[in-house]
Amino acid sequence: MLIIPVKEGENIERALKKFKKKFDRTGVIKELRARQAFIKPSIINRKQKLKAVYINKIRSEQE
């Protein structure tokens, strides 16, 4: 459960922005989408390896 302390006289939009930021950091939506369909572990590993290769390539190009 997220608790957002709101100070006296603080704008409601600012409190809502804090709530949205905290909610995004929890990763609830990302986890829900991932659980909608089963993904084989081999496919997950393949995606992680491809992502690592891509990031490595970008870092080597910057240097």
C-alpha positions as CSV (number, residue, x, y, z in Angstrom):
1,M,0.0,0.0,0.0
2,L,1.4,3.4,-1.0
3,I,1.2,6.2,1.5
4,I,1.8,9.7,0.2
5,P,2.1,12.3,2.9
6,V,0.3,15.5,1.8
7,K,1.3,18.7,3.7
8,E,-1.2,21.4,4.6
9,G,-1.9,23.6,1.6
10,E,0.0,21.4,-0.8
11,N,-1.4,21.2,-4.3
12,I,-3.3,18.1,-5.1
13,E,-1.7,17.8,-8.6
14,R,1.7,17.6,-6.9
15,A,0.5,14.8,-4.6
16,L,-0.9,12.9,-7.5
17,K,2.4,13.3,-9.4
18,K,4.2,11.8,-6.3
19,F,1.8,8.9,-6.2
20,K,2.2,8.1,-9.9
21,K,6.0,8.2,-9.6
22,K,6.0,5.9,-6.6
23,F,3.5,3.6,-8.3
24,D,5.7,3.3,-11.4
25,R,8.7,2.5,-9.3
26,T,6.9,-0.5,-7.7
27,G,6.6,-2.2,-11.1
28,V,3.1,-3.5,-10.6
29,I,1.9,-2.8,-14.2
30,K,5.0,-4.4,-15.7
31,E,4.5,-7.5,-13.6
32,L,0.8,-7.7,-14.5
33,R,1.7,-7.6,-18.2
34,A,4.4,-10.2,-17.8
35,R,2.0,-12.6,-16.0
36,Q,-0.7,-12.4,-18.8
37,A,1.2,-15.0,-20.9
38,F,3.8,-17.6,-20.0
39,I,7.2,-17.0,-21.5
40,K,9.6,-19.9,-21.7
41,P,12.8,-19.4,-19.7
42,S,14.9,-20.0,-22.8
43,I,13.2,-17.1,-24.5
44,I,13.7,-14.8,-21.5
45,N,17.4,-15.7,-21.4
46,R,17.7,-15.1,-25.2
47,K,16.2,-11.6,-24.8
48,Q,18.5,-10.8,-21.9
49,K,21.5,-11.8,-24.0
50,L,20.4,-9.8,-27.0
51,K,19.8,-6.8,-24.8
52,A,23.3,-7.1,-23.2
53,V,24.9,-7.3,-26.6
54,Y,23.0,-4.2,-27.8
55,I,24.0,-2.2,-24.7
56,N,27.6,-3.4,-25.0
57,K,27.6,-2.3,-28.7
58,I,26.3,1.2,-27.8
59,R,28.9,1.6,-25.0
60,S,31.8,0.6,-27.2
61,E,30.7,3.0,-29.9
62,Q,30.6,5.9,-27.4
63,E,34.2,5.3,-26.4
